[in-house]
Amino acid sequence: MRQKTIAQRRAFLKMSALAGAIGATQVFGAEESKVLRPASTQEIKERYPNAQKIKTICTHCSVGCGIIAEVIDGVWVRQEVAQDHPVSQGGHCCKGADMIDRAHSETRLRYPIEKVGGKWERINWEQAFDKVGNQLKDIREKYGPDSVMFIGSAKVSNEQSYYIRKFAAFFGTNNIDHQARI
């Protein structure tokens, strides 16, 4: 029985490999394919020839890796690693390489929202600050400042971490932690 199962698994893997190879030749092998085409030398060298190139520092952590941001009309369209940067020396971590995607993400929260009646509704910044501020003030007055804990994130920048820490100190607590994945 065991050998029959092994033979069935091998047959499945062989058929999967064959199907993958056929699919790959359909996409990559066709000369007139409109799906993929080889990039031109100019496209490889410079994807956005009219972009302004700005040397900057990755804001994710405090290491200070170099980024060359390509900007067109105030919109960040592409980034490259600064090959001559003394800190990163042409390298990036996965989070630094993802900076542009985080800025352009469709799921990025761009304004405050509140759940009302089971549905998310957009609210203005004043409402959001007042609501959160009043709730934090009530908790601190009722239970004391150490009843609250502030938690950082591996998704926030070095500057944002600094602000979270300063806010916790201003609030009156040392209860702060971070889920560091760097």
C-alpha positions in Angstrom: 0.0 0.0 0.0 2.8 2.4 0.9 4.6 1.8 -2.4 1.4 2.5 -4.3 1.1 5.9 -2.5 4.7 6.8 -3.3 4.2 5.9 -6.9 1.0 8.0 -7.0 2.9 11.0 -5.5 5.7 10.6 -8.0 3.3 10.5 -10.9 1.6 13.6 -9.6 4.9 15.4 -9.3 5.9 14.4 -12.8 2.6 15.6 -14.2 2.9 18.9 -12.3 6.4 19.5 -13.6 5.2 18.7 -17.2 2.3 21.1 -16.9 4.6 23.8 -15.5 7.0 23.3 -18.4 4.3 23.5 -21.0 2.8 26.6 -19.3 6.3 28.2 -19.2 6.9 27.5 -22.9 3.5 29.0 -23.8 4.3 32.3 -22.0 8.1 32.6 -22.5 8.6 30.7 -25.7 6.4 32.5 -28.1 8.2 35.1 -30.1 5.1 37.2 -30.7 3.9 37.0 -27.2 2.3 40.2 -26.0 2.6 39.0 -22.3 6.3 39.4 -22.0 9.0 41.0 -24.1 12.7 41.6 -23.6 13.4 45.0 -22.1 15.4 47.4 -24.3 18.8 48.5 -23.3 17.5 52.0 -22.6 14.7 50.6 -20.4 17.2 48.6 -18.4 19.5 51.5 -18.0 16.8 54.1 -17.2 13.2 53.3 -16.9 12.0 56.9 -16.4 14.4 59.1 -18.4 12.7 62.3 -17.3 12.7 61.5 -13.6 14.5 63.7 -11.1 17.0 61.5 -9.2 17.2 62.4 -5.5 19.8 60.8 -3.2 18.2 60.2 0.2 18.3 58.0 3.3 16.0 55.1 3.9 13.7 56.1 6.8 12.8 52.6 8.0 15.5 52.1 10.7 18.4 54.0 12.1 21.1 52.3 10.0 20.9 55.0 7.3 21.1 53.1 4.0 21.2 55.1 0.8 18.4 55.3 -1.7 18.2 57.0 -5.0 14.5 58.0 -5.4 13.2 58.8 -8.9 10.5 61.4 -8.8 8.3 62.7 -11.6 6.0 65.7 -10.9 6.3 65.1 -7.2 5.4 61.4 -7.4 7.9 58.8 -6.3 7.9 56.3 -9.2 11.0 54.2 -8.7 13.9 53.6 -6.3 17.4 52.2 -6.6 20.0 51.3 -4.1 22.7 53.9 -3.8 25.7 51.9 -5.0 28.3 54.4 -3.7 26.7 54.9 -0.2 29.2 54.3 2.6 26.7 52.6 4.9 24.7 50.3 2.7 27.4 49.8 0.1 24.9 49.0 -2.6 22.7 46.7 -0.4 19.2 47.0 1.2 17.2 45.0 3.6 13.8 43.8 2.5 12.0 46.6 4.3 14.2 49.3 2.7 13.6 47.7 -0.7 9.9 47.9 0.1 9.7 51.6 1.0 8.1 52.7 -2.3 5.5 49.9 -2.2 4.5 51.0 1.3 4.1 54.5 0.1 1.9 53.4 -2.9 0.0 50.6 -1.2 -3.7 50.4 -1.9 -4.3 49.1 1.6 -2.5 52.0 3.3 -4.6 53.9 5.7 -4.7 57.5 4.5 -7.4 59.0 6.7 -9.0 58.2 10.1 -11.9 55.8 10.1 -14.3 54.6 12.8 -16.5 51.5 12.9 -20.2 52.7 13.3 -23.0 50.1 13.2 -20.6 47.4 11.9 -19.4 49.5 9.0 -16.2 51.6 8.6 -16.9 55.3 8.1 -14.5 58.1 7.4 -14.1 60.7 10.1 -12.1 63.9 10.1 -8.8 64.3 11.9 -10.2 66.5 14.7 -12.8 63.9 15.6 -10.2 61.2 15.7 -7.7 63.1 17.8 -10.5 64.2 20.2 -11.9 60.7 20.6 -8.5 59.0 21.2 -7.2 61.8 23.4 -10.3 61.8 25.6 -10.3 58.0 26.0 -6.6 58.1 26.9 -7.1 60.9 29.4 -10.1 59.1 31.0 -8.0 55.9 31.4 -5.1 57.8 32.9 -7.3 59.7 35.4 -9.2 56.5 36.4 -6.4 53.9 36.5 -3.1 55.9 36.3 -0.5 56.3 33.6 0.9 52.8 34.0 -2.4 51.2 33.0 -1.5 51.9 29.4 1.2 50.3 27.2 2.4 51.7 24.0 3.7 49.2 21.4 5.9 50.1 18.5 6.1 48.2 15.2 8.7 47.0 12.8 6.6 48.8 10.1 7.2 52.3 11.5 10.3 54.4 10.8 13.0 55.3 13.2 11.5 58.8 13.5 8.0 57.3 14.3 9.5 55.1 16.9 11.1 58.2 18.5 7.7 59.9 18.6 6.0 56.9 20.1 8.6 56.8 22.9 8.4 60.5 23.6 4.6 60.3 23.7 4.8 57.4 26.2 7.1 59.5 28.4 4.8 62.5 28.1 1.9 60.3 29.0 3.8 59.3 32.2 4.6 55.7 31.6 7.6 53.6 30.8 5.3 50.8 29.5 6.6 50.6 25.9 7.7 47.7 23.8 8.5 46.8 20.2 8.2 43.8 18.1 11.6 44.0 16.4 12.1 41.9 13.3 15.1 43.7 11.9 
